[in-house]
């Protein structure tokens, strides 16, 4: 399993046996008749964690790929879209225990599942591999700032501070 030891100051994992929607930071895992989705550890770190969630569509409703289905309050507001078309089912237990998302992101912290209207395996294979997701993460803030904001000044602030000297800005 790929592990990034320093991603904004945190250790994150990317399971190789999952598929990914790298644009939204979602992992997907194929079950008997559906694909279960949740937020990846890197996405949770980048977003600042999930504070609250709300469903934007009804349970078992058929949704189209790209349709907003979930609203999440993190360090910012996220509208999560369906990565594939299909009938949606939500993890209703999260409403009572939102901490599961961060505590068990690749397990009990899953967000929703989609039962594709078309071929399940084709929909699953259309998602990115772990290696592709890792390559996309290399362009993210997590890799650009491996230590996080703890105990230091970012490169931009440091350059401004050096240029201006000891003046307060």
N, C-alpha and C positions, 0 to 999 in steps of 0.2 A: 504494500500500500504506500503510495507516495505520501511523504510527510514533509511539511515545510516547517522547519524549526523556528524561524523568525519571520512572522508575517504580521506586521504592525505590532511587534512585540509579543506575539502569541504563537503557540505551536498549533498547527492545523493539519488535518488529515483529509485525503481525497481517496475514498475507496475505489479500487480498480474495477470491482464487479458491478458498479453502477454506471448509468449514463447521465449526461448533464445538459442542462440548458444554461450555457455559460453567460448569456446575456442577462439573465435574472438571478444567477447564482443558485439554481435549483438542481438537486440530484433527483434521479428517477430510478426506481427499481421495479422490475417486471414481476408480477404475481400471476396467479392462474388466469385471470381474465381482465386485469387492469394494470396500470402503472401508478405506483405510489410516488408522491413527490414531497420534498422538504427542502429547507434551506441548507446549503452547505456551511461548514465551519468557516471557510474564508468569507462567504457572503455575510454571515452573522458578525464577524469581526469588522468587516468594512461598513456595515450598516449601524453598528453600535448596539446590536441585540434587538430583540423584539419585545416591546412593552405591551402591545395589545393587537388583536386581530379581529376582523369581522368578515363575514361572508357577503359577497356581492350578488350571488345567485342562489337559487334554491337547491337544496339537496336533490340529487338524482337528475337535475336539469341537464339537458344536452347543451354543450357549449362548443363554440368554434375555436380553433387555434388562434391565439392572439387576443381573445376576449378577456377582459378584466374579470376575475372571479373572486379575488381575495384582496382585502385592504389590510395593510400592516402598519402599525406605528412603531418606528424604530428611532434612530437618531434623526430620521427624516420620515416622510410618508411614502410608502411603497404601494403601488397597485400591481399585484401579481397576476399575470396573464396565463391562460391555459397554454401549455407548451404543445399540446396535441388536442385534436377535437375528440369529444366523447362525453359520456355521462359522468358528472362530478359527484364525489362523495367526500365530505369533510371529516377531519379528526375532531369531533365534538368535545373530546376530553381536554383539548387545549384551552378551551374557554375557562375551565376550572383550575387548570394548572399550566399557565403560559410558560413557566420556567422549563418545561420539558423540551421546548424548542431548542434552547441553548444547552440544556443538560444531556439530552439524548437526540442530537440533531439527525443522526442516521438510523434512529430506531423509533422509539415512542414519540418523538418530537416531529413526526411527519405532519404535513399540512393538509394534503388532499390526495385523492386518487382519481384517476380518469379511466373509464372503460371506453377505449377507442371504438368509434363507430365502424372503422375499417379494420384492417389486419393489425393485430396487437404487435407482432414482432416487427413489422415494417415501421409502425409508429415509434417503437422503442429504439430501433436501430437508427432512426432519423436524428436522435439526440446525439450529442458529442461524447466521445470517449473520455476517460479520465486523463489521458495524455493530452488530448486537445484542450480540455478544460485547464489543465496545468499551464499549457502554453499561453492561453488567454490571461491567466492570472499573473504571468510574468510582466504584463503591461500595466498591472494595477498598482494602486497606492500601497498595497501591502508589501510588494516587492521593492518599491522605490523607497520605502521607509521601514526597513525590517525591524528596527528597534522600537518603532512606535513613537509617540510624542513624549514618553517618559524620559526624564533626565537629560534632555538636550534640546537644542534649537534646530529646527528644520533647516535644510540647505538654503532656502530662500531667505528666511529670517536671519540666518547667520551672515549671509552675504550683505544684507542691508545693514546689519549691526556693524560689520567690519568696515563698510564704506562710510557710515556716519560716525563711527567711533563710539565713545561711551555716552553720547547724548541719548536721552530717553526719547523714544518715539511712540 
